[in-house]
Amino acid sequence: MDKLELIEEWGRERGLDKADSTHQLTKLIEEVGELATAHNKNRRDDVIDSLGDSVVVLTIYAMQNGLSLSDCIDEAYDTIKNRKGKMQNGVFVKDGD
């Protein structure tokens, strides 16, 4: 069983899969805010913690909406895998934008 499946099991055991996803979305925004703070303060351990927490929250949010985070990642990768573009000011800009 991979980690995403373990997170899903953990969420189901606690009834999170049936909870209102609006609360999970709010939690995600909080976690991303913590990530931004950790990044800006160059706190690697806090970055790791915030990224992990964000993945947990995203996994539960997906479950609450009848989705699988793994499937969402697969779909996103399929969309970008052949994308062409260039870096501009440290940001990848796809061709056509």
C-alpha positions in Angstrom: 0.0 0.0 0.0 1.5 3.4 -1.0 1.4 6.5 1.3 -1.6 8.1 -0.5 -3.6 4.9 0.1 -2.5 4.9 3.8 -3.7 8.6 4.0 -7.0 7.7 2.5 -7.4 4.8 4.9 -6.5 7.1 7.8 -9.1 9.6 6.6 -11.8 7.0 6.2 -11.2 5.6 9.7 -11.8 9.1 11.1 -14.9 9.8 8.9 -13.1 12.6 7.0 -14.2 11.2 3.7 -17.8 12.1 4.5 -17.1 15.6 5.9 -17.7 18.9 4.2 -14.9 19.6 1.7 -15.2 23.3 2.2 -13.5 22.9 5.6 -10.7 20.9 4.0 -10.2 23.6 1.3 -9.8 26.2 4.1 -7.3 23.9 5.8 -5.4 23.7 2.5 -5.2 27.5 2.3 -3.8 27.5 5.8 -1.2 24.9 5.0 -0.1 26.7 1.9 0.3 29.9 3.9 2.5 28.0 6.4 4.5 26.7 3.4 5.0 30.3 2.1 6.2 31.4 5.6 8.6 28.5 5.8 9.9 29.2 2.3 10.4 32.9 3.0 12.2 32.2 6.3 14.3 29.4 4.6 13.2 26.9 7.2 13.7 23.5 5.4 12.1 21.4 8.1 9.0 23.5 8.2 8.9 23.4 4.3 8.9 19.6 4.5 6.2 19.6 7.2 4.0 22.0 5.3 4.4 20.1 2.0 3.5 16.9 3.7 0.5 18.4 5.5 -0.7 19.9 2.2 -0.6 16.5 0.5 -2.6 15.0 3.3 -5.2 17.8 3.1 -5.3 17.4 -0.8 -5.8 13.7 -0.5 -8.7 14.1 2.0 -10.2 16.9 -0.1 -10.1 14.6 -3.2 -11.8 11.8 -1.3 -14.5 14.1 -0.1 -15.2 14.9 -3.7 -15.2 11.4 -5.0 -11.7 11.7 -6.6 -8.4 10.1 -6.1 -5.4 12.4 -5.7 -3.3 9.8 -7.5 -5.7 9.9 -10.5 -5.6 13.7 -10.5 -1.8 13.7 -10.5 -1.8 11.2 -13.4 -4.2 13.4 -15.4 -2.1 16.5 -14.7 1.1 14.7 -15.8 -0.6 13.5 -19.0 -1.5 17.1 -19.7 2.0 18.5 -19.2 4.3 15.6 -20.3 4.8 16.8 -23.8 4.4 20.5 -23.1 7.0 22.8 -24.6 7.9 26.3 -23.4 10.7 28.2 -21.8 11.8 29.7 -18.5 11.0 33.4 -18.0 12.1 35.1 -14.8 12.2 31.7 -13.0 8.8 30.6 -14.2 8.0 28.0 -16.9 5.8 29.6 -19.6 4.2 27.1 -22.0 4.3 27.8 -25.7 1.2 29.7 -26.8 0.9 31.8 -23.6 
